Amino acid sequence: MSAETPASPSSGELDAARLLLARLGVRPEDLLAPVASERPAAPSFAEYVPVVSGAVSDGTRRVYGSYWNRLVEQWGDRRLDEPTPTEIEALSRRVRAGRVIRRNGRGGSLSAEHFIAALRCLYRHAVDDELVADNPAKRVAKPRRVASTRHALVGERLAEINEVAASTGDDPVLDTLLLRLHTETACRRGGALALRPCDLDAEQCLILLREKGGTSRLQPVSPTLMAHLLAHAAERGAPREGQLLRRMDGTPITRRRYNSLFARIGRHLPWAAAQGVSAHWLRHTTLTWVERVYGYAVAQAYAGHAEGTGGEDTTLTYARAKLPEVAAALAGLVGEDHPLAEAHPSAGSEMGRSE
């Protein structure tokens, strides 16, 4: 006996079906989507982590790489679509408990924060590649960030740091140049390491800083610092488009130079070791002074901070500081004229004297 052809639904039946779907929150097109069993099996963490690691920037890989390695160690054979938010939270706690204890540590909150951020980044790529349906790491809250203990250094403390750098170590010329570069420009460590001879504009006393997030900015420097940077590049054989800061044998420095420099400073200055002073403290010191003397807009431009989208930062879209104002702040900081500086009532009051 042949099967009967089903009758077409009436308009009333169709209306009832549409009403039911609407109440269930289901769209008609959702019924045409492939079921979960038809989705290709997601890759394992061991298979996918190298893919993402090879696709991200060097800076992202440096921050997240150790956490991705931990994922491969713990869940290498598991598929990306297997861990639940609860499992992710539990693993973040184990990462926090097993962190390396450092003198400037904050109880492991930063390790847990970076682990969750690394996992979110991994899953974001997996969602974009249509390997998983959603990002479970987004449903895991990051730990509340602990306030930084960094603060501006008074003039006497800054002088002590420079004195140690100039009188100890195997390359005082390099170390004092590093400290002056960070003090004058408030640049980040990555910006200093990325500096090239071709980034120096000797005529206008400007350097091109390329820092995190792919940002770049022209930053004024004093004629004295510009002369030392040019001499350093020439004496140590820095290629025009290669890294400028180099050791005496001509090889480029790395982040380890900073680690050894401030470890040595800490051995000579117990207060610096106790507080965990690093190159980033110089950025705090300079920007605090600039803000107090020249105002928030100039400090924001001096720091190279991106402008916000609301409140006070919206006003700064119209009142943003220009390069001549940043140059004027530098002139006041170092007590040295700059070719681009605009006149300012506070110019000439050096940071060390203002403390």
C-alpha positions as CSV (number, residue, x, y, z in Angstrom):
1,M,0.0,0.0,0.0
2,S,1.5,3.3,-1.0
3,A,2.0,6.0,1.6
4,E,-0.5,8.9,1.4
5,T,0.8,12.3,0.5
6,P,0.4,14.6,3.5
7,A,-2.0,17.4,3.1
8,S,-0.6,20.9,2.9
9,P,-1.1,22.8,6.2
10,S,-3.9,25.3,6.4
11,S,-3.2,29.0,6.9
12,G,-4.5,28.6,10.5
13,E,-2.0,25.8,11.2
14,L,0.9,27.9,9.7
15,D,-0.1,30.8,11.9
16,A,-0.2,28.5,15.0
17,A,3.3,27.1,14.1
18,R,4.7,30.6,13.7
19,L,3.2,31.6,17.0
20,L,4.8,28.6,18.7
21,L,8.2,29.3,17.2
22,A,8.1,32.9,18.2
23,R,7.3,31.9,21.8
24,L,10.2,29.5,21.8
25,G,12.5,32.1,20.4
26,V,13.2,30.0,17.3
27,R,13.5,31.5,13.9
28,P,12.3,29.5,10.8
29,E,15.8,29.7,9.4
30,D,17.2,28.1,12.6
31,L,15.4,24.9,11.6
32,L,17.5,24.7,8.4
33,A,20.8,25.0,10.3
34,P,22.9,21.8,10.5
35,V,22.5,19.9,13.8
36,A,25.5,19.7,16.1
37,S,26.3,16.2,15.0
38,E,26.9,17.5,11.4
39,R,29.5,20.0,12.6
40,P,33.1,18.8,11.9
41,A,34.9,17.7,15.1
42,A,36.8,20.6,16.7
43,P,40.6,20.3,16.8
44,S,42.4,19.6,20.0
45,F,44.2,22.2,22.0
46,A,47.5,20.7,21.0
47,E,46.5,21.0,17.3
48,Y,45.0,24.5,17.4
49,V,47.3,26.4,19.8
50,P,50.2,26.5,17.3
51,V,47.9,27.8,14.6
52,V,46.8,30.8,16.7
53,S,50.3,31.3,18.1
54,G,51.6,31.7,14.5
55,A,48.8,34.1,13.6
56,V,49.0,36.7,16.4
57,S,51.6,39.5,16.8
58,D,54.9,39.0,18.6
59,G,53.6,41.0,21.6
60,T,50.4,38.9,22.0
61,R,52.5,35.7,21.7
62,R,54.9,37.0,24.3
63,V,52.1,37.7,26.8
64,Y,49.9,34.7,26.1
65,G,52.4,32.1,25.0
66,S,53.2,30.6,28.4
67,Y,49.5,30.3,29.2
68,W,48.8,28.5,25.8
69,N,51.6,26.1,26.7
70,R,49.9,25.4,30.0
71,L,46.7,24.6,28.1
72,V,48.5,22.1,25.9
73,E,50.1,20.5,29.0
74,Q,46.8,20.2,30.8
75,W,44.3,19.7,27.9
76,G,46.4,18.9,24.9
77,D,44.3,15.9,23.8
78,R,40.9,17.5,24.5
79,R,38.9,19.2,21.8
80,L,38.2,22.9,21.9
81,D,34.4,22.3,22.4
82,E,34.8,20.1,25.4
83,P,35.8,22.3,28.4
84,T,33.0,24.1,30.3
85,P,33.2,27.5,31.9
86,T,33.4,25.8,35.3
87,E,36.5,23.7,34.1
88,I,38.1,26.9,32.7
89,E,37.6,28.7,36.0
90,A,39.1,25.7,37.9
91,L,42.1,25.7,35.7
92,S,42.6,29.4,36.1
93,R,42.8,28.9,39.8
94,R,45.4,26.2,39.4
95,V,47.4,28.6,37.2
96,R,47.1,31.3,39.8
97,A,48.3,28.9,42.6
98,G,51.2,27.6,40.5
99,R,52.5,31.0,39.4
100,V,56.1,32.1,39.8
101,I,56.4,34.3,43.0
102,R,57.9,37.7,42.2
103,R,58.9,40.5,44.4
104,N,56.3,42.8,42.8
105,G,53.6,40.1,42.6
106,R,49.9,40.8,43.4
107,G,48.7,37.5,44.7
108,G,48.4,35.9,41.3
109,S,45.5,38.0,40.1
110,L,47.4,39.1,37.0
111,S,48.3,35.5,36.1
112,A,44.7,34.4,36.3
113,E,43.6,37.5,34.3
114,H,46.2,36.8,31.6
115,F,45.2,33.1,31.5
116,I,41.5,33.9,30.9
117,A,42.5,36.6,28.3
118,A,44.7,34.0,26.5
119,L,41.9,31.5,26.4
120,R,39.4,34.1,25.2
121,C,41.8,35.0,22.4
122,L,42.2,31.4,21.4
123,Y,38.4,30.8,21.3
124,R,37.8,34.1,19.4
125,H,39.9,32.7,16.6
126,A,38.2,29.3,16.8
127,V,34.8,31.0,16.5
128,D,36.0,33.1,13.5
129,D,37.3,29.9,11.9
130,E,33.8,28.3,12.6
131,L,35.4,25.5,14.6
132,V,33.3,26.1,17.7
133,A,29.9,27.8,18.2
134,D,30.8,30.1,21.0
135,N,33.5,31.3,23.4
136,P,33.1,29.7,26.8
137,A,36.0,31.7,28.3
138,K,33.8,34.8,27.9
139,R,31.5,33.4,30.6
140,V,34.4,33.2,33.1
141,A,34.9,36.5,35.0
142,K,38.4,37.9,35.2
143,P,39.7,38.5,38.7
144,R,39.4,42.0,39.9
145,R,42.6,43.9,39.1
146,V,44.7,44.9,42.1
147,A,45.8,48.6,42.2
148,S,49.4,49.1,41.1
149,T,51.9,50.0,43.7
150,R,53.9,52.1,41.2
151,H,54.2,55.8,41.9
152,A,56.2,58.8,40.8
153,L,59.8,59.0,42.2
154,V,61.0,62.1,43.9
155,G,64.0,63.9,42.4
156,E,66.5,62.5,44.9
157,R,65.4,58.9,44.3
158,L,65.7,59.3,40.6
159,A,69.2,60.8,41.0
160,E,70.2,57.7,43.1
161,I,69.0,55.3,40.4
162,N,71.0,57.2,37.7
163,E,74.1,57.3,39.9
164,V,74.0,53.5,40.4
165,A,73.6,53.0,36.6
166,A,76.5,55.3,35.8
167,S,78.9,53.8,38.3
168,T,78.2,50.0,38.2
169,G,77.8,47.3,35.6
170,D,79.6,46.3,32.4
171,D,78.1,49.1,30.2
172,P,77.3,52.3,32.1
173,V,77.0,54.3,28.9
174,L,74.2,52.0,27.7
175,D,72.4,51.9,31.0
176,T,72.4,55.7,31.5
177,L,71.2,56.2,28.0
178,L,68.3,53.8,28.6
179,L,67.3,55.7,31.8
180,R,67.5,59.0,30.1
181,L,65.5,57.8,27.1
182,H,62.7,56.5,29.4
183,T,62.7,59.5,31.6
184,E,62.5,62.0,28.8
185,T,60.0,60.2,26.6
186,A,58.0,58.2,29.2
187,C,58.2,55.4,26.6
188,R,57.4,51.8,27.3
189,R,60.1,49.2,27.2
190,G,58.8,47.8,23.9
191,G,59.0,51.3,22.4
192,A,62.7,51.7,23.3
193,L,63.6,48.2,22.0
194,A,61.8,49.0,18.7
195,L,63.7,52.3,18.1
196,R,65.8,52.4,14.9
197,P,68.3,54.9,13.6
198,C,65.8,55.8,10.8
199,D,63.3,56.8,13.5
200,L,65.5,59.7,14.6
201,D,64.7,63.2,13.2
202,A,67.8,65.1,14.3
203,E,66.7,68.5,12.9
204,Q,63.4,68.6,14.8
205,C,64.6,66.5,17.8
206,L,61.9,64.0,17.3
207,I,61.9,60.2,17.6
208,L,59.2,57.8,16.2
209,L,58.0,55.5,19.0
210,R,56.3,52.3,18.0
211,E,54.6,50.7,21.0
212,K,51.9,48.2,22.0
213,G,48.8,47.7,19.9
214,G,50.5,48.8,16.8
215,T,50.5,52.4,17.8
216,S,53.1,54.9,16.9
217,R,53.8,58.6,17.7
218,L,56.4,61.3,17.3
219,Q,57.9,62.1,20.6
220,P,60.1,65.2,21.3
221,V,63.6,64.6,22.8
222,S,66.2,67.0,24.0
223,P,69.1,68.0,21.7
224,T,71.4,66.3,24.3
225,L,69.5,63.0,24.1
226,M,69.3,63.1,20.3
227,A,73.1,63.6,20.1
228,H,73.7,60.6,22.4
229,L,71.3,58.4,20.4
230,L,73.0,59.3,17.2
231,A,76.4,58.7,18.7
232,H,75.3,55.4,20.1
233,A,74.0,54.2,16.8
234,A,77.2,55.2,15.0
235,E,79.6,53.8,17.5
236,R,77.8,50.4,17.9
237,G,77.1,49.8,14.2
238,A,73.3,49.9,14.3
239,P,71.9,49.5,10.8
240,R,69.6,52.3,9.6
241,E,66.5,50.1,9.8
242,G,67.8,47.8,12.6
243,Q,67.5,48.1,16.3
244,L,69.3,51.1,17.7
245,L,70.1,50.1,21.3
246,R,73.0,47.7,21.3
247,R,75.6,46.2,23.6
248,M,79.3,47.1,23.2
249,D,79.8,44.1,20.8
250,G,77.1,45.5,18.5
251,T,74.4,42.9,19.3
252,P,70.9,44.3,20.0
253,I,69.8,44.4,23.6
254,T,66.7,42.5,24.8
255,R,64.3,42.8,27.7
256,R,66.9,40.9,29.8
257,R,69.0,44.1,29.8
258,Y,66.3,45.8,31.8
259,N,66.0,42.9,34.2
260,S,69.7,42.9,35.0
261,L,69.9,46.7,35.2
262,F,67.1,47.0,37.8
263,A,68.2,43.9,39.7
264,R,71.6,45.6,40.0
265,I,70.0,48.9,41.1
266,G,68.0,46.9,43.7
267,R,71.2,45.4,45.1
268,H,72.7,48.9,45.6
269,L,69.5,50.6,46.7
270,P,67.4,48.5,49.1
271,W,64.4,50.8,48.8
272,A,64.3,50.1,45.1
273,A,64.4,46.4,45.6
274,A,61.7,46.5,48.3
275,Q,59.3,48.5,46.1
276,G,60.1,46.6,42.9
277,V,61.2,49.6,40.9
278,S,61.4,49.0,37.2
279,A,61.6,51.0,34.0
280,H,57.8,51.6,34.1
281,W,58.3,53.6,37.2
282,L,60.2,56.2,35.1
283,R,57.1,56.5,32.9
284,H,54.9,57.1,36.0
285,T,57.4,59.7,37.3
286,T,57.5,61.7,34.1
287,L,53.8,61.6,33.3
288,T,52.9,62.6,36.9
289,W,55.2,65.6,36.7
290,V,53.9,66.6,33.2
291,E,50.2,66.3,34.4
292,R,50.9,68.4,37.5
293,V,52.7,71.2,35.6
294,Y,51.1,71.2,32.1
295,G,47.7,69.6,32.6
296,Y,45.9,66.4,31.8
297,A,45.6,66.9,28.0
298,V,49.4,67.4,27.6
299,A,50.1,64.4,29.8
300,Q,47.7,62.3,27.7
301,A,49.5,63.3,24.5
302,Y,52.9,62.9,26.2
303,A,52.0,59.3,27.2
304,G,50.7,58.4,23.8
305,H,47.4,57.3,25.3
306,A,44.4,56.7,23.0
307,E,41.5,59.1,23.6
308,G,38.4,57.8,25.2
309,T,34.8,57.9,23.9
310,G,32.9,59.6,26.7
311,G,32.9,62.1,29.5
312,E,36.0,64.2,30.0
313,D,37.8,62.4,27.2
314,T,35.2,63.5,24.7
315,T,36.0,67.1,25.6
316,L,39.7,66.3,25.0
317,T,38.8,65.4,21.4
318,Y,38.5,69.2,20.9
319,A,41.1,70.3,23.5
320,R,43.8,67.7,22.8
321,A,47.4,68.8,23.2
322,K,49.5,69.3,20.1
323,L,53.1,68.3,19.4
324,P,54.5,71.8,20.3
325,E,52.9,71.6,23.7
326,V,54.4,68.2,24.3
327,A,57.8,69.7,23.2
328,A,57.2,72.5,25.7
329,A,56.6,70.1,28.5
330,L,59.8,68.2,27.6
331,A,61.7,71.5,27.6
332,G,60.4,72.2,31.1
333,L,61.3,68.7,32.2
334,V,64.9,68.8,31.1
335,G,65.6,72.5,31.4
336,E,66.8,72.6,27.7
337,D,65.3,74.4,24.7
338,H,63.5,72.4,22.1
339,P,63.0,73.6,18.5
340,L,59.3,72.8,18.4
341,A,58.4,74.0,21.9
342,E,55.7,76.7,22.4
343,A,56.2,79.2,25.2
344,H,54.5,78.1,28.5
345,P,54.4,79.9,31.8
346,S,55.9,76.8,33.6
347,A,58.7,76.2,31.1
348,G,62.1,76.0,32.7
349,S,61.0,74.4,36.0
350,E,62.8,71.1,35.9
351,M,61.2,68.0,37.3
352,G,64.0,67.5,39.9
353,R,63.5,71.0,41.2
354,S,59.7,70.8,41.3
355,E,59.6,68.0,43.8
